[in-house]
Amino acid sequence: MLVRLEIRDFAVISNIVFEPGKGLNVISGETGAGKSLIVDAISLILGAKASRNLIRTGSPSCFAEAVFDCTEILDNDLKSLLEANGIEDDDGMLIISRTVYDSGKSVARVNGTGVTNGILREISSLLVDIHGQHDTQAIFDEGTHVKLLDRFAGGKCTGLHRDYVNSLQEFKSLVLRIKEISSSPDYLERRREYLEFAVNEIDSAAFKDGEEELLFETKKKLSQNEALFDSLTKAQAFLSSDSSYQSPVQSLEQVSRELAKASQADESLKEIAERAKALSLDLDALSSDVDRILSERNYDEGLKERTEQRIGLLYELKAKYGATISDINKFASDSRKELEDIEKNKDILNDLKKQRTVKEKELLKIAEDLSSERKMAARELEKAITRELADLEMPAAVFEVSFVRREKAKFFSMSGIDDIAFRFSANPGQEARPLSAIVSGGEASRIMLAVKNVLSRVDLIPTLIFDEIDTGVSGKASLAIANKLKAIASAHQVLCVTHTAQIAAASDRGFVLTKNVSKGNTETVCTVLEGDGKISEVSRLLSGSDSDSSLKLAGDLIRSFDV
């Protein structure tokens, strides 16, 4: 769960620390105080799009950091995801930070390791689920309904849908091949020519598994030997003579002979003559050693060129036939088999049509099984959400999941053979209509809360955030929503931004955001509500005053949730 959130230079927030606890955490405050900025900051941490407009005026950047206690998370997917991205588990604590700069760029880190936004969204999706007004709009989109139903249905529907998608892709591949062959009579001939060319090219190259590593190792050694050979050759050149000059060895030998002659005339030169002779012998030996080493090294310029050419050939084959030598050779093997099939079966079109018929029957069987499982799950979902709506002061409401079999021409879609849509009726005698026909914002909010509450029972996500879920409701409906949030908070950590007294009164931990203006600067402050502070805030939400009667009513309302 979320245990700490720090926000700096974020819109009207200079620096606040927000520390929610278990249960229901409620954030309230005057309009414009920045309540929803808490949710915006969490969204940023969870991978939402960064914008320089988030940065407080006069600051070069904004910063948000969240600390999550993951010790009670049972989902192994989170651990696997962290390990896969080289993120260390700090005794079950996860620290996620995001900095947005005035250039528009942002930097995200998880336990100090830099991550991309994509990875950040993957990790955060296992930690937090945010439900805001945009989620209510999403429920109106019938394209989301089948996904919500499958989430509720769980593993069996998910597995059937996966099998269905795989089978559908195979079926579409057969249909495409039939279309290609039917629309182009010379397709098989062109296909045969291509396959023969590919097989010949791959066979001529004759790459073996493991050869790529050997080629690069050879290239590396040759590069090292080339530098060594160059140095030895230069050393030999300096030691050897050319057409114009004597070599150092010859010069030193001549010096030695002349000094030897001189020492015969002058005994005092005998020592220097001996030194010259010794140097001459050493230099001659050095020259011989360099010649020997050069001969032993036997640097092969041709081998280097052949190695580089073969690496280049491998790159060409990779671009055409596969990412590895194994893939390339498998492509050749598959191509040989296809060539055999072409030769054996000249009427390949009829064979493909037979395969399509078999695959279509298989696909239809999986689709019907998936449809049946979804219908069973739909009946349970209808009952569960209808019960939730009754709890939310909509006792006569009816929630239905409709199934309409698709037209034959558009039979198979990626989601299945049924168009699935949620329908709703608020009053007795009214026919259930699509959710998009709902006009009341209060009804929409309560339907969304009912759906999310039902789905939260099958979700492993520990923290749920509701941003102004009470929009468009008041009175008894607000009280019902407060009780529903309280019930959800018994199994999840819940954060809720609200403007109603009932939800604030139901909180296990309350926070109020206030906006102060000083010397032309606006500053938002977050205060934990305790004791009389909570009563005063609930009173403000009830009546906008702190009169004795309003404070008494606020106290009674708070105590009603403690029963």
URPE-V695574 format. One record per residue. N is the residue number from 1. OMEGA is omega as a letter, one per 20 degrees, with the letter a starting at -180 (* if undefined). NEAR is the number of other ideal C-beta (glycine too) atoms within 10 Angstrom. Layout:
<<N & OMEGA & NEAR> <N & OMEGA & NEAR>>
This chain:
<<1 & r & 22> <2 & a & 24> <3 & a & 14> <4 & r & 15> <5 & r & 21> <6 & a & 17> <7 & r & 28> <8 & r & 18> <9 & a & 20> <10 & a & 26> <11 & a & 19> <12 & a & 18> <13 & r & 25> <14 & r & 16> <15 & r & 15> <16 & r & 21> <17 & a & 11> <18 & a & 20> <19 & r & 15> <20 & r & 24> <21 & r & 13> <22 & r & 16> <23 & a & 18> <24 & r & 26> <25 & a & 23> <26 & r & 29> <27 & r & 28> <28 & a & 25> <29 & r & 25> <30 & r & 13> <31 & r & 7> <32 & a & 11> <33 & r & 20> <34 & a & 25> <35 & a & 23> <36 & r & 18> <37 & r & 22> <38 & r & 27> <39 & r & 20> <40 & r & 21> <41 & r & 28> <42 & r & 24> <43 & r & 20> <44 & r & 25> <45 & a & 24> <46 & r & 23> <47 & r & 22> <48 & a & 18> <49 & a & 8> <50 & r & 20> <51 & r & 12> <52 & r & 14> <53 & r & 9> <54 & a & 20> <55 & r & 20> <56 & a & 20> <57 & r & 9> <58 & a & 7> <59 & r & 13> <60 & a & 10> <61 & r & 19> <62 & a & 26> <63 & r & 19> <64 & a & 26> <65 & r & 18> <66 & r & 25> <67 & a & 17> <68 & r & 26> <69 & a & 17> <70 & a & 19> <71 & a & 9> <72 & r & 8> <73 & a & 19> <74 & a & 7> <75 & a & 15> <76 & a & 8> <77 & a & 13> <78 & r & 20> <79 & a & 13> <80 & a & 10> <81 & r & 17> <82 & a & 20> <83 & a & 11> <84 & a & 10> <85 & r & 15> <86 & a & 10> <87 & a & 18> <88 & r & 11> <89 & a & 13> <90 & r & 12> <91 & r & 8> <92 & r & 11> <93 & a & 14> <94 & a & 21> <95 & a & 14> <96 & r & 24> <97 & r & 17> <98 & r & 24> <99 & r & 18> <100 & a & 23> <101 & a & 14> <102 & r & 11> <103 & a & 9> <104 & r & 11> <105 & r & 11> <106 & r & 20> <107 & r & 14> <108 & r & 24> <109 & r & 16> <110 & a & 23> <111 & r & 16> <112 & a & 10> <113 & r & 13> <114 & a & 9> <115 & r & 21> <116 & r & 11> <117 & r & 15> <118 & r & 9> <119 & r & 19> <120 & r & 22> <121 & r & 14> <122 & a & 17> <123 & a & 23> <124 & a & 25> <125 & r & 15> <126 & a & 18> <127 & a & 21> <128 & r & 22> <129 & a & 20> <130 & r & 19> <131 & r & 22> <132 & a & 20> <133 & r & 17> <134 & r & 9> <135 & r & 19> <136 & r & 24> <137 & a & 12> <138 & r & 16> <139 & r & 20> <140 & a & 17> <141 & a & 10> <142 & r & 16> <143 & a & 11> <144 & a & 13> <145 & a & 24> <146 & r & 22> <147 & r & 13> <148 & r & 19> <149 & r & 20> <150 & r & 21> <151 & a & 16> <152 & a & 22> <153 & r & 21> <154 & a & 12> <155 & a & 7> <156 & r & 15> <157 & r & 21> <158 & r & 13> <159 & r & 12> <160 & r & 21> <161 & r & 22> <162 & r & 12> <163 & a & 16> <164 & a & 22> <165 & r & 13> <166 & r & 12> <167 & r & 19> <168 & r & 18> <169 & r & 11> <170 & r & 14> <171 & r & 19> <172 & r & 13> <173 & r & 12> <174 & r & 18> <175 & a & 15> <176 & r & 10> <177 & r & 17> <178 & r & 17> <179 & a & 10> <180 & a & 13> <181 & a & 17> <182 & a & 12> <183 & a & 8> <184 & a & 12> <185 & a & 8> <186 & a & 9> <187 & a & 15> <188 & r & 16> <189 & r & 11> <190 & r & 10> <191 & r & 19> <192 & r & 14> <193 & r & 11> <194 & a & 11> <195 & r & 19> <196 & r & 13> <197 & a & 11> <198 & a & 20> <199 & r & 18> <200 & a & 11> <201 & a & 16> <202 & a & 23> <203 & r & 12> <204 & r & 8> <205 & r & 17> <206 & r & 8> <207 & r & 21> <208 & r & 9> <209 & a & 10> <210 & a & 10> <211 & a & 14> <212 & r & 16> <213 & r & 10> <214 & r & 11> <215 & a & 16> <216 & r & 13> <217 & r & 11> <218 & r & 17> <219 & r & 16> <220 & a & 11> <221 & r & 13> <222 & r & 18> <223 & r & 12> <224 & r & 10> <225 & a & 17> <226 & r & 13> <227 & r & 9> <228 & a & 14> <229 & a & 18> <230 & a & 11> <231 & r & 10> <232 & r & 17> <233 & r & 14> <234 & r & 10> <235 & r & 15> <236 & a & 15> <237 & r & 12> <238 & a & 11> <239 & a & 19> <240 & r & 14> <241 & r & 13> <242 & a & 8> <243 & a & 4> <244 & a & 5> <245 & r & 9> <246 & r & 12> <247 & r & 18> <248 & r & 17> <249 & r & 19> <250 & a & 16> <251 & a & 14> <252 & r & 19> <253 & r & 19> <254 & r & 13> <255 & a & 15> <256 & a & 18> <257 & a & 14> <258 & r & 12> <259 & r & 19> <260 & r & 15> <261 & a & 10> <262 & a & 14> <263 & r & 17> <264 & r & 10> <265 & a & 7> <266 & a & 9> <267 & a & 8> <268 & a & 8> <269 & a & 16> <270 & a & 14> <271 & a & 11> <272 & r & 12> <273 & r & 20> <274 & r & 14> <275 & r & 12> <276 & r & 21> <277 & r & 17> <278 & r & 11> <279 & r & 14> <280 & r & 21> <281 & r & 14> <282 & a & 11> <283 & r & 18> <284 & r & 17> <285 & r & 11> <286 & r & 14> <287 & r & 18> <288 & r & 12> <289 & r & 11> <290 & r & 18> <291 & a & 14> <292 & a & 10> <293 & r & 14> <294 & a & 16> <295 & a & 8> <296 & a & 7> <297 & r & 13> <298 & a & 9> <299 & a & 15> <300 & r & 13> <301 & r & 10> <302 & r & 7> <303 & r & 15> <304 & a & 17> <305 & r & 11> <306 & r & 12> <307 & a & 21> <308 & r & 14> <309 & a & 10> <310 & r & 17> <311 & r & 15> <312 & r & 9> <313 & r & 14> <314 & r & 19> <315 & r & 10> <316 & a & 12> <317 & r & 20> <318 & a & 16> <319 & a & 9> <320 & a & 12> <321 & r & 19> <322 & a & 16> <323 & a & 9> <324 & r & 13> <325 & r & 21> <326 & r & 12> <327 & a & 13> <328 & a & 21> <329 & r & 20> <330 & r & 14> <331 & r & 18> <332 & a & 22> <333 & r & 12> <334 & a & 14> <335 & r & 19> <336 & r & 16> <337 & r & 11> <338 & r & 15> <339 & r & 16> <340 & r & 10> <341 & r & 11> <342 & a & 15> <343 & a & 9> <344 & a & 9> <345 & r & 13> <346 & a & 9> <347 & a & 8> <348 & a & 18> <349 & r & 15> <350 & r & 11> <351 & r & 12> <352 & r & 18> <353 & r & 15> <354 & r & 11> <355 & r & 15> <356 & r & 18> <357 & r & 11> <358 & a & 11> <359 & a & 18> <360 & r & 16> <361 & r & 9> <362 & a & 14> <363 & a & 23> <364 & r & 15> <365 & r & 12> <366 & a & 20> <367 & r & 23> <368 & r & 12> <369 & r & 15> <370 & r & 24> <371 & a & 18> <372 & r & 11> <373 & r & 19> <374 & a & 26> <375 & r & 14> <376 & r & 13> <377 & a & 19> <378 & r & 20> <379 & r & 12> <380 & r & 13> <381 & r & 23> <382 & a & 16> <383 & a & 12> <384 & a & 18> <385 & r & 24> <386 & r & 18> <387 & r & 13> <388 & a & 23> <389 & r & 24> <390 & r & 14> <391 & a & 17> <392 & r & 25> <393 & r & 17> <394 & a & 22> <395 & a & 10> <396 & a & 13> <397 & r & 23> <398 & r & 18> <399 & a & 24> <400 & r & 18> <401 & a & 23> <402 & r & 15> <403 & r & 14> <404 & a & 9> <405 & a & 10> <406 & r & 15> <407 & a & 8> <408 & a & 8> <409 & a & 5> <410 & a & 9> <411 & a & 14> <412 & r & 18> <413 & a & 13> <414 & a & 10> <415 & r & 20> <416 & a & 25> <417 & r & 20> <418 & r & 18> <419 & a & 18> <420 & a & 22> <421 & r & 17> <422 & r & 26> <423 & a & 18> <424 & r & 24> <425 & a & 15> <426 & a & 17> <427 & r & 9> <428 & r & 9> <429 & r & 6> <430 & r & 12> <431 & r & 8> <432 & a & 17> <433 & r & 13> <434 & a & 14> <435 & a & 22> <436 & r & 13> <437 & a & 10> <438 & a & 17> <439 & a & 6> <440 & r & 12> <441 & r & 13> <442 & r & 19> <443 & a & 20> <444 & a & 21> <445 & a & 24> <446 & r & 28> <447 & r & 26> <448 & r & 23> <449 & r & 26> <450 & r & 23> <451 & a & 25> <452 & a & 22> <453 & r & 20> <454 & a & 20> <455 & a & 18> <456 & a & 18> <457 & a & 11> <458 & r & 10> <459 & r & 15> <460 & a & 12> <461 & a & 17> <462 & a & 22> <463 & r & 20> <464 & a & 22> <465 & r & 24> <466 & a & 27> <467 & r & 23> <468 & r & 20> <469 & a & 25> <470 & a & 23> <471 & r & 17> <472 & r & 15> <473 & r & 24> <474 & r & 12> <475 & a & 10> <476 & r & 11> <477 & r & 20> <478 & r & 21> <479 & r & 22> <480 & r & 21> <481 & r & 27> <482 & r & 26> <483 & r & 17> <484 & r & 21> <485 & r & 25> <486 & r & 17> <487 & r & 15> <488 & a & 21> <489 & r & 21> <490 & a & 10> <491 & a & 12> <492 & r & 21> <493 & a & 24> <494 & r & 25> <495 & a & 27> <496 & r & 28> <497 & a & 23> <498 & r & 27> <499 & a & 16> <500 & a & 26> <501 & a & 25> <502 & a & 26> <503 & r & 30> <504 & a & 28> <505 & a & 28> <506 & a & 29> <507 & r & 27> <508 & r & 16> <509 & a & 18> <510 & r & 24> <511 & r & 24> <512 & r & 23> <513 & r & 24> <514 & a & 13> <515 & r & 16> <516 & r & 11> <517 & a & 9> <518 & r & 7> <519 & r & 4> <520 & r & 5> <521 & r & 12> <522 & a & 17> <523 & r & 16> <524 & a & 23> <525 & r & 16> <526 & a & 23> <527 & r & 14> <528 & a & 14> <529 & r & 20> <530 & r & 10> <531 & a & 7> <532 & r & 11> <533 & r & 13> <534 & r & 22> <535 & a & 23> <536 & a & 16> <537 & r & 24> <538 & r & 30> <539 & r & 25> <540 & r & 20> <541 & r & 22> <542 & a & 19> <543 & a & 15> <544 & a & 9> <545 & r & 11> <546 & r & 13> <547 & a & 11> <548 & a & 9> <549 & r & 11> <550 & r & 20> <551 & r & 19> <552 & r & 12> <553 & r & 18> <554 & r & 24> <555 & r & 16> <556 & a & 12> <557 & r & 21> <558 & a & 18> <559 & a & 11> <560 & r & 14> <561 & r & 17> <562 & a & 7> <563 & * & 4>>
